Structure formats: C-alpha cells, structure tokens
Amino acid sequence: MDTAGQGTVTESTRTKNGKAEAKKEGSEVPEEIGDDLSAGLAGWTFSGGVYRTFDEHIARSVPMYAECHDLILELSDFFVRKDSLIYELGTATGTLAGRIAQRHAKKIRRVIGIDIEQAMVAEAARKCGTIPGVEFVEADLMAYRFEPCDLVISYYTLQFLRLEERHDVIRSIYDRLARGGAFVLFEKVREPDGQLQDLIGQLYLDYKLQHGFTPGEVMAKSRSIRSVLEPSTSEENQDALRAAGFRSVGIVHKSLCFEGYLAVK
Ligand SMILES: C[S@@+](CC[C@H](N)C(=O)[O-])C[C@H]1O[C@@H](n2cnc3c(N)ncnc32)[C@H](O)[C@@H]1O
C-alpha cells in the first residue's frame, strides 16, 4: 500500500559490531496490519491498492459489518419513494450503494456513491457497473453539492473528517433532504466514561484477535489511525444531528464501540 515510503532517518544507534543502524520513525515506516495492508504511525489511508483487500479487512474489523448493511437496506424501505435520489457517502468499493440500487431498482432515479479515493471509485464502478441506477463519483464530501434527495447513508465515513467538517456535511445533508427524508449515520464512538471506554476498548481488542488479526497487526492498525479517525461520543453525534435540525434522532445499532443512528427530517 502506498503509505510505505523510504522513511526518514531520525536517529542512529550503534550495534555490537560497531555499525551504525538507522532507526526510522513516524508515518514513513509501514507495519503490517493484516489483509496485505500496511501503514505507519498516524499514516492510515484508503488510497492506492487498499481497495484490493478492503472488503475482507473491514468485514473482520467492524462488528456486525454485513448485518448492518442488511439493517440499512431494511431501513431504506421506509424512505425510498418513486423517483428517489439516494446518496452513500464514502462508498469505498460500492458494496452498499450497489445493494441499495438493486433493492429499489423499480422505484429509484439513482443511487450516487461518493468517495474521495480515485482507486475506490474505479473499483466500485468495476464491481457494480452492471447494476442499473447506481453511479460513483470521485469527490470530497466537504466540497460536494448535494441535490434534493430522500435518503443519505454514511456508513463509517464521517469519522474520518475533522469534527467541524462533520458538522458542515451534516448541515448540508439536512438542507438537501426532503421533509420526511432520512440520514442514516454509522460511526465508531468513544464512551464518555473512562471505565466503560477502557472495558469496551479491551473487548474490541479481543474481537479483533478472535477474528484472526495478530496482536502486532492490531497494534499497528491502532497506531496508524491516530489523528486519522477521531471518534465522537454517542451524545455528541446525536447532538450534531439535532443541531442541524433533524426532528427524530435515535440509535438503531450498537455493538461495542460502533453505533448507528437514524435521523429523520
Ligand atoms: C470505512 S470506509 C466506508 C465503508 C463503506 N461505506 C462500506 O459500506 O463498506 C470510509 C470511506 O470514506 C472515504 N472518505 C474519507 N474521507 C472522505 C471525504 N472527505 N470525502 C469522500 N470520501 C471520503 C474513504 O476513502 C473510504 O473509502
């Protein structure tokens, strides 16, 4: 993966035979995080070849990843109408956008999957190219101009934006949703209480070990997302949705540090 680099020599230590040995540090030094992916300290990215093993990696990294796709499909039945426009933000390889388009093929105008990474968008188009009614757009959510729509889904994507940016995107979604339309938001969350955060954090580490990651891969992934993924608390997420104007906001999923919300305009 292209987080690998030549590295910056920041320090040298002397070995027994007297040779100087370079010690590298920082995001330039990639470490294995499983599924043929590697990333350095605070160096996680979705670019380059990540798309190749993304589906396997996320499926065993996020509890109930596939089940929550199913849940979102069922939720979509309440909001998709004739000629609806639906967005999936951070579509990655397009799995969810493709399934939404297939489920509502007879009704919808379009499902638009948006992602900032060119390689992800290309893979999504390759994987879902034959599904009618779905298209993929390479764009930064921060700059994207949404059209009037009935349903917007963000499945573990806004967490990669800075806090103020998340709020801006939520406001622009609210502005373009039809009255009665919905925003489905899933995010990794932080517990407001220290003891609970510690306990849930440890259970999540166990989850990853149980799903075949080695302790080294778990540690490397955790180090790689420093400054890249900053979770909010459940209350902060729900407050942001209410502050944007959503009238009904509630939790539709929780598993360890992963939560899903439904917000209706
Ligand atoms: C965890 S993945 C999303 C998983 C996907 N929704 C699914 O169901 O499998 C997050 C995605 O968000 C994209 N992303 C991150 N920041 C973005 C931004 N500012 N604009 C658009 N996409 C972004 C990443 O490239 C990545 O593909």
The ligand as an SDF file (V2000), in Angstrom:
LIG
                    3D

 27 29  0  0  0  0  0  0  0  0999 V2000
  -14.6870    2.8820    6.2450 C   0  0  0  0  0  0  0  0  0  0  0  0
  -14.8330    3.3210    4.5830 S   0  0  0  0  0  0  0  0  0  0  0  0
  -16.5790    3.2520    4.2900 C   0  0  0  0  0  0  0  0  0  0  0  0
  -17.1390    1.8640    4.1510 C   0  0  0  0  0  0  0  0  0  0  0  0
  -18.3160    1.7320    3.2080 C   0  0  0  0  0  0  0  0  0  0  0  0
  -19.3100    2.7400    3.4270 N   0  0  0  0  0  0  0  0  0  0  0  0
  -18.9080    0.3420    3.2920 C   0  0  0  0  0  0  0  0  0  0  0  0
  -20.1250    0.1990    3.4920 O   0  0  0  0  0  0  0  0  0  0  0  0
  -18.1580   -0.6260    3.1290 O   0  0  0  0  0  0  0  0  0  0  0  0
  -14.6250    5.0850    4.5510 C   0  0  0  0  0  0  0  0  0  0  0  0
  -14.5640    5.6280    3.1320 C   0  0  0  0  0  0  0  0  0  0  0  0
  -14.7270    7.0520    3.2100 O   0  0  0  0  0  0  0  0  0  0  0  0
  -13.9140    7.6540    2.2310 C   0  0  0  0  0  0  0  0  0  0  0  0
  -13.6730    9.0480    2.6170 N   0  0  0  0  0  0  0  0  0  0  0  0
  -12.9380    9.5050    3.6530 C   0  0  0  0  0  0  0  0  0  0  0  0
  -12.9450   10.8570    3.6800 N   0  0  0  0  0  0  0  0  0  0  0  0
  -13.7230   11.2590    2.6380 C   0  0  0  0  0  0  0  0  0  0  0  0
  -14.1130   12.5380    2.1250 C   0  0  0  0  0  0  0  0  0  0  0  0
  -13.6970   13.6660    2.6980 N   0  0  0  0  0  0  0  0  0  0  0  0
  -14.9070   12.5930    1.0430 N   0  0  0  0  0  0  0  0  0  0  0  0
  -15.3320   11.4310    0.4430 C   0  0  0  0  0  0  0  0  0  0  0  0
  -14.9890   10.2060    0.8720 N   0  0  0  0  0  0  0  0  0  0  0  0
  -14.1960   10.1070    1.9560 C   0  0  0  0  0  0  0  0  0  0  0  0
  -12.6570    6.7840    2.2250 C   0  0  0  0  0  0  0  0  0  0  0  0
  -11.9170    6.9280    1.0340 O   0  0  0  0  0  0  0  0  0  0  0  0
  -13.2400    5.3860    2.4260 C   0  0  0  0  0  0  0  0  0  0  0  0
  -13.4340    4.7240    1.2020 O   0  0  0  0  0  0  0  0  0  0  0  0
  1  2  1  0
  2  3  1  0
  2 10  1  0
  3  4  1  0
  4  5  1  0
  5  6  1  0
  5  7  1  0
  7  8  2  0
  7  9  1  0
 10 11  1  0
 11 12  1  0
 11 26  1  0
 12 13  1  0
 13 14  1  0
 13 24  1  0
 14 15  1  0
 14 23  1  0
 15 16  2  0
 16 17  1  0
 17 18  1  0
 17 23  2  0
 18 19  1  0
 18 20  2  0
 20 21  1  0
 21 22  2  0
 22 23  1  0
 24 25  1  0
 24 26  1  0
 26 27  1  0
M  CHG  2   2   1   9  -1
M  END
$$$$
